[in-house]
Amino acid sequence: MAAHRQKNLSGNFPVDFIYYQGSITTVNHIDMSKTKVHRLGDLQLKIMKVLWDRNEATVADVHQALNLDRDLAYTTVATMLRKMEARGLARHRVDGRSFVYRPAVGSDAVTRGMSDHLLDRLFEGSLADLVTHLLTTREVSREELSKLEKLIAERKKRA
């Protein structure tokens, strides 16, 4: 088996040609980095919020911040941060004997990815259905309704 990489005919993304005995298989590589969906569990999201708020934090800092809400072992937080780093969600630097973690993705990217995922999975991409669901299943104050009306009016002007 031999593999060769070249641009496809349109030149947009690379194509691998993998030669097997008697056949050629092409594998298209599409750059999905702009549309990456970051799916985070509850603990991962809480850890990311600590990192976003502080910009940098040691395992001890994160552990202390999270233990206000729940009783977590230090090793649980350390393990989770290592796993999150492996997934590209966080990075670290060494400061003495401590790892100092920082977010590798912004809160906007995570929020956008998680909300888009929710919208697509539960409401088949219908923003109107999502908003209808939220307005009929939750208490909404007059203040929130006014904010929504203002956002809609501003969006109509741009459309």
N, C-alpha and C positions, 0 to 999 in steps of 0.2 A: 504494500500500500504506500503510495506517495501522495503528499499534499502540497498544493501550490495556492498562493493567495494572489489575487489581482482585483482590480476594480471591475464592477459589473458593467454592462453595456451603457447604462445611464450615468455611471460614474458616481452614484450617490453613496454607496456603502460597499465594503469589501465582500468578496465572494471567495470561499474556499472551494477548490475543486479537489475532491478526494478520489483517487483512482483505485478502484478495486479490480480484481481480475475480471475482465469482461464488462465493466460498467463504470460510469462516472457519476458521482453524487455531488451536487452543489449544496453548500450550506451558506445561506445568507446571514450576514451579521448586521443587525440594525442597532444603531446607537440608541439605547433606551435610557441613557443617563438623565435626560431632561424630563422623562415621564416616570422616573423611579417612584414606586409606592413604598413608603416606609410604614409597615404594619407593626405597631408597638403594642405590647401587652400593658396592663395597668402599671406594673412595677417599672417597666422600661420607660413609660411615659413620665412617671414621677421622677425618675432619675434624670431624664432629659430636661425636665423643667428646672431641676436644681442646677444642672450645667448651664442652661440658657440664662438663668437668673444671675449666676455667679461668674459666668464665662470660663472659669477654671475651678476645679475642686478636687481634693484628695478623696480617697475612698472613705477616710474618717469623716471628712466634711459631709459627703453625701449620706453616709450612714447616720450621722447625727441629725441631719435635716429630715431624713425619712423616718427616724424613730419617734418623731413628734406625733406621727399618725398611727404607726404600727410597730410592733416589736419584731425587728429583723436582725438576723445575725450579721456581723461584720463580714463574714466570709460569703454570705449570700450576695451582699452588695458588691464585693470585690469580684466574685464570679460573674455576676450580671454585667458589670462594666467591661470585663474581658470579652465576654460574648458580644456585647454591643460594639466593642472595638473591632472584633473580627467581622462583624456585619457592616462596618463602615459608618456606624452612627456616632462614634466617639473616637478620639485620639488621646494619646498620653505622652507626657515627657517625664523624665526622671529628675527628681529633686531630692538629692541625698538618698535616703532609703525609701522615699515615697513616690508613687506614681501620681502625677497631677493630670487629671482628665479634663478635656474640653470637648464641646460638641463639634462633630464633623459635618452635621447637617443643621440647617436653620429651622427655627420653629415654623416659619411660613411653609417650607417644603413638606414638613411632616403634616401640618394642618391641612394643606392642600391635598396631599396624597390620601390621607385618611378620610377627608370629607368627600373627595371624588370617588373613592372606593365605596363608601356608604351610599352615595347617590346612585352610582351605577348598579350596585348589588341589590339594594332594597327598592329603589324607585325607577329602575331601568333608565336612568339618566334624566328623568323628568324633575326639574327644579320646582315646577309648580306643584307636583305631587308631594315633594318633600316639605315645602312650605305649608301646604294644606294640612299635611299630617301634624306638623309642629304646632300650627295654630289651633287645631282641633283637639290635641291631646295635652296641651300645656296651658297653664295660666300665662297670659300675656298682658303686661301693664300697658296703660295708655302711652307711657313714655317709650316703651319698646315699639309699639305700633307706629308712633310718630317717627321714630328712627327708621323703621322699615319703609314707611311711605316716602321719607326723604331720600333714602337710598334708591328706591325704585324710580322716583322722579329724576334723580341725577343720572341714573343709568339710561332712562328713556331719552334724555338730551344727547347722550353720547351715541346712541344706537342709530 
